[in-house]
Amino acid sequence: MLGVPKSIKWLLVVAVFVAITSMWLLLKASKAEQAALRARLDAAKAANQTSELTIKTLRHDQEYVNELLVSRAHKQQQDKRQLDEQISELESQLENVECRIPDSVTQRLQQPY
């Protein structure tokens, strides 16, 4: 009978050792998984920062191009207004000019080549 309790003690010691070893292995695997997840998180953060910088740059470029296009449109409108005014002035000046073309010139222009 003395042998039975001793074998039970050894079985309990082995069971505790197996439990501790399996817990240690689970903890080690959990730490490895946590390290891998942390590395993925760091990579995702870096990619996110790069994306945010790209978005910021594109927004700045968009604002600059928009301002450039608006100023160009205003300048074109102003130039068109000035040209229209100049054309009107020249047309009004030409209204007062009399131009007489001699008949000989008109006849020569009407002749076939």
PASEBA-1860 file (N, C-alpha, C; in nm, 3 decimals):
! residues 113
1> MLGVPKSI> 0.080/-0.118/0.000/0.000/0.000/0.000/0.085/0.125/0.000 ~ 0.202/0.112/0.053/0.288/0.229/0.057/0.331/0.269/-0.083 ~ 0.338/0.176/-0.175/0.379/0.204/-0.312/0.274/0.281/-0.390 ~ 0.153/0.265/-0.357/0.045/0.332/-0.431/0.047/0.482/-0.405 ~ 0.053/0.527/-0.284/0.055/0.673/-0.264/0.180/0.736/-0.325 ~ 0.293/0.665/-0.325/0.413/0.721/-0.383/0.396/0.738/-0.534 ~ 0.334/0.643/-0.601/0.312/0.655/-0.746/0.211/0.767/-0.776 ~ 0.116/0.784/-0.687/0.019/0.894/-0.705/0.091/1.028/-0.690
9> KWLLVVAV> 0.184/1.034/-0.592/0.261/1.157/-0.575/0.341/1.188/-0.701 ~ 0.404/1.083/-0.757/0.484/1.105/-0.878/0.394/1.147/-0.995 ~ 0.277/1.085/-1.002/0.183/1.123/-1.108/0.139/1.269/-1.092 ~ 0.115/1.309/-0.967/0.077/1.449/-0.941/0.192/1.543/-0.976 ~ 0.313/1.507/-0.941/0.430/1.591/-0.973/0.445/1.602/-1.124 ~ 0.432/1.489/-1.193/0.443/1.489/-1.340/0.331/1.573/-1.400 ~ 0.208/1.559/-1.347/0.094/1.636/-1.398/0.117/1.785/-1.378 ~ 0.168/1.823/-1.260/0.197/1.965/-1.233/0.308/2.012/-1.327
17> FVAITSMW> 0.411/1.930/-1.344/0.520/1.968/-1.434/0.470/1.984/-1.578 ~ 0.385/1.893/-1.623/0.328/1.902/-1.758/0.242/2.028/-1.770 ~ 0.163/2.057/-1.667/0.078/2.176/-1.670/0.163/2.303/-1.675 ~ 0.268/2.309/-1.593/0.355/2.427/-1.591/0.427/2.441/-1.725 ~ 0.474/2.328/-1.779/0.544/2.332/-1.908/0.450/2.377/-2.019 ~ 0.329/2.324/-2.021/0.234/2.365/-2.126/0.195/2.512/-2.109 ~ 0.180/2.560/-1.985/0.151/2.703/-1.962/0.269/2.788/-2.011 ~ 0.391/2.741/-1.983/0.509/2.816/-2.026/0.515/2.822/-2.179
25> LLLKASKA> 0.485/2.708/-2.245/0.485/2.707/-2.392/0.375/2.797/-2.448 ~ 0.258/2.795/-2.385/0.149/2.884/-2.429/0.188/3.031/-2.412 ~ 0.251/3.063/-2.300/0.295/3.200/-2.275/0.399/3.242/-2.378 ~ 0.492/3.151/-2.408/0.596/3.181/-2.507/0.532/3.204/-2.644 ~ 0.437/3.119/-2.682/0.368/3.135/-2.810/0.288/3.266/-2.813 ~ 0.226/3.298/-2.700/0.149/3.422/-2.691/0.239/3.544/-2.707 ~ 0.358/3.539/-2.644/0.453/3.650/-2.657/0.502/3.663/-2.801 ~ 0.526/3.550/-2.866/0.571/3.554/-3.005/0.461/3.612/-3.095
33> EQAALRAR> 0.338/3.572/-3.070/0.225/3.626/-3.147/0.209/3.776/-3.121 ~ 0.226/3.815/-2.996/0.216/3.956/-2.960/0.326/4.037/-3.030 ~ 0.446/3.983/-3.037/0.556/4.052/-3.105/0.527/4.064/-3.255 ~ 0.473/3.958/-3.314/0.439/3.963/-3.457/0.329/4.066/-3.482 ~ 0.229/4.068/-3.395/0.121/4.166/-3.409/0.172/4.309/-3.390 ~ 0.265/4.326/-3.297/0.323/4.459/-3.275/0.401/4.505/-3.399 ~ 0.473/4.411/-3.461/0.547/4.444/-3.584/0.450/4.483/-3.696 ~ 0.340/4.409/-3.708/0.239/4.444/-3.809/0.176/4.580/-3.779
41> LDAAKAAN> 0.152/4.608/-3.651/0.095/4.737/-3.612/0.192/4.850/-3.646 ~ 0.320/4.830/-3.618/0.419/4.933/-3.650/0.426/4.956/-3.801 ~ 0.420/4.848/-3.878/0.423/4.862/-4.024/0.298/4.935/-4.073 ~ 0.183/4.903/-4.013/0.059/4.970/-4.052/0.064/5.118/-4.015 ~ 0.121/5.149/-3.898/0.134/5.290/-3.858/0.224/5.365/-3.955 ~ 0.334/5.303/-3.996/0.426/5.368/-4.091/0.356/5.391/-4.225 ~ 0.281/5.291/-4.270/0.209/5.305/-4.397/0.102/5.414/-4.385 ~ 0.037/5.421/-4.269/-0.065/5.523/-4.246/-0.003/5.662/-4.248
49> QTSELTIK> 0.112/5.678/-4.184/0.179/5.808/-4.184/0.219/5.848/-4.325 ~ 0.268/5.753/-4.402/0.304/5.782/-4.541/0.181/5.824/-4.620 ~ 0.071/5.753/-4.599/-0.053/5.788/-4.670/-0.102/5.926/-4.629 ~ -0.095/5.958/-4.500/-0.137/6.090/-4.454/-0.050/6.199/-4.513 ~ 0.080/6.174/-4.522/0.171/6.273/-4.582/0.138/6.291/-4.730 ~ 0.110/6.181/-4.799/0.073/6.189/-4.941/-0.056/6.267/-4.958 ~ -0.155/6.241/-4.873/-0.282/6.313/-4.881/-0.260/6.461/-4.855 ~ -0.179/6.493/-4.756/-0.151/6.633/-4.724/-0.084/6.703/-4.842
57> TLRHDQEY> 0.013/6.635/-4.903/0.083/6.691/-5.019/-0.014/6.712/-5.135 ~ -0.099/6.613/-5.161/-0.195/6.625/-5.270/-0.296/6.736/-5.245 ~ -0.339/6.753/-5.121/-0.431/6.864/-5.089/-0.365/6.998/-5.114 ~ -0.239/7.010/-5.072/-0.166/7.135/-5.094/-0.151/7.162/-5.243 ~ -0.114/7.058/-5.319/-0.100/7.074/-5.463/-0.233/7.112/-5.528 ~ -0.341/7.051/-5.480/-0.474/7.080/-5.535/-0.511/7.226/-5.508 ~ -0.484/7.274/-5.388/-0.515/7.413/-5.355/-0.433/7.507/-5.444 ~ -0.305/7.476/-5.463/-0.219/7.560/-5.545/-0.268/7.564/-5.690
65> VNELLVSR> -0.299/7.446/-5.745/-0.346/7.439/-5.883/-0.480/7.510/-5.897 ~ -0.567/7.495/-5.798/-0.697/7.562/-5.801/-0.678/7.714/-5.803 ~ -0.591/7.766/-5.716/-0.564/7.909/-5.715/-0.507/7.955/-5.848 ~ -0.418/7.875/-5.903/-0.357/7.908/-6.032/-0.462/7.914/-6.142 ~ -0.551/7.816/-6.145/-0.656/7.813/-6.248/-0.753/7.930/-6.232 ~ -0.788/7.962/-6.109/-0.879/8.075/-6.085/-0.814/8.205/-6.130 ~ -0.688/8.226/-6.093/-0.621/8.350/-6.133/-0.605/8.356/-6.285 ~ -0.578/8.242/-6.346/-0.565/8.238/-6.492/-0.699/8.272/-6.559
73> AHKQQQDK> -0.808/8.220/-6.505/-0.941/8.251/-6.561/-0.972/8.399/-6.546 ~ -0.939/8.458/-6.430/-0.962/8.602/-6.411/-0.880/8.683/-6.511 ~ -0.755/8.644/-6.530/-0.668/8.716/-6.623/-0.722/8.706/-6.765 ~ -0.769/8.588/-6.804/-0.825/8.571/-6.938/-0.949/8.659/-6.957 ~ -1.034/8.665/-6.854/-1.153/8.750/-6.863/-1.113/8.897/-6.876 ~ -1.015/8.938/-6.798/-0.968/9.076/-6.804/-0.906/9.106/-6.941 ~ -0.824/9.015/-6.992/-0.764/9.035/-7.124/-0.870/9.043/-7.232 ~ -0.972/8.957/-7.223/-1.080/8.958/-7.322/-1.154/9.091/-7.317
81> RQLDEQIS> -1.182/9.139/-7.195/-1.249/9.269/-7.180/-1.167/9.380/-7.245 ~ -1.037/9.380/-7.220/-0.950/9.483/-7.278/-0.947/9.474/-7.430 ~ -0.939/9.353/-7.484/-0.938/9.337/-7.629/-1.070/9.381/-7.690 ~ -1.181/9.347/-7.625/-1.312/9.392/-7.674/-1.320/9.544/-7.676 ~ -1.268/9.607/-7.570/-1.267/9.753/-7.566/-1.181/9.811/-7.677 ~ -1.064/9.752/-7.701/-0.976/9.800/-7.807/-1.041/9.783/-7.944 ~ -1.107/9.669/-7.965/-1.175/9.646/-8.092/-1.285/9.748/-8.112 ~ -1.361/9.775/-8.006/-1.468/9.875/-8.015/-1.411/10.012/-8.048
89> ELESQLEN> -1.301/10.049/-7.985/-1.237/10.178/-8.013/-1.192/10.186/-8.157 ~ -1.125/10.080/-8.205/-1.076/10.081/-8.343/-1.191/10.086/-8.443 ~ -1.299/10.013/-8.413/-1.415/10.016/-8.503/-1.477/10.155/-8.506 ~ -1.485/10.219/-8.390/-1.542/10.355/-8.388/-1.450/10.453/-8.460 ~ -1.321/10.432/-8.452/-1.228/10.519/-8.525/-1.239/10.496/-8.675 ~ -1.260/10.371/-8.716/-1.271/10.342/-8.858/-1.402/10.391/-8.918 ~ -1.504/10.407/-8.836/-1.632/10.458/-8.887/-1.615/10.600/-8.942 ~ -1.528/10.676/-8.885/-1.508/10.814/-8.926/-1.413/10.827/-9.045
97> VECRIPDS> -1.347/10.720/-9.083/-1.251/10.725/-9.193/-1.323/10.692/-9.323 ~ -1.305/10.781/-9.422/-1.362/10.754/-9.553/-1.255/10.692/-9.640 ~ -1.294/10.589/-9.707/-1.198/10.519/-9.792/-1.259/10.511/-9.932 ~ -1.188/10.565/-10.027/-1.237/10.562/-10.166/-1.140/10.478/-10.247 ~ -1.195/10.374/-10.308/-1.114/10.287/-10.393/-1.139/10.330/-10.538 ~ -1.033/10.360/-10.611/-1.051/10.402/-10.751/-1.116/10.290/-10.833 ~ -1.193/10.330/-10.933/-1.264/10.233/-11.018/-1.167/10.142/-11.093 ~ -1.053/10.194/-11.131/-0.956/10.112/-11.204/-0.907/9.996/-11.118
105> VTQRLQQP> -0.890/10.021/-10.992/-0.845/9.914/-10.901/-0.955/9.809/-10.887 ~ -1.078/9.854/-10.875/-1.190/9.760/-10.861/-1.202/9.674/-10.987 ~ -1.187/9.736/-11.104/-1.196/9.661/-11.230/-1.083/9.559/-11.242 ~ -0.965/9.598/-11.204/-0.851/9.504/-11.211/-0.871/9.385/-11.117 ~ -0.930/9.412/-11.002/-0.953/9.302/-10.906/-1.062/9.207/-10.955 ~ -1.153/9.257/-11.037/-1.261/9.172/-11.086/-1.219/9.088/-11.206 ~ -1.107/9.119/-11.266/-1.061/9.042/-11.383/-1.011/8.905/-11.339 ~ -1.031/8.804/-11.425/-0.980/8.671/-11.392/-0.827/8.668/-11.401
113> Y> -0.769/8.582/-11.329/-0.622/8.571/-11.326/-0.570/8.496/-11.441
END
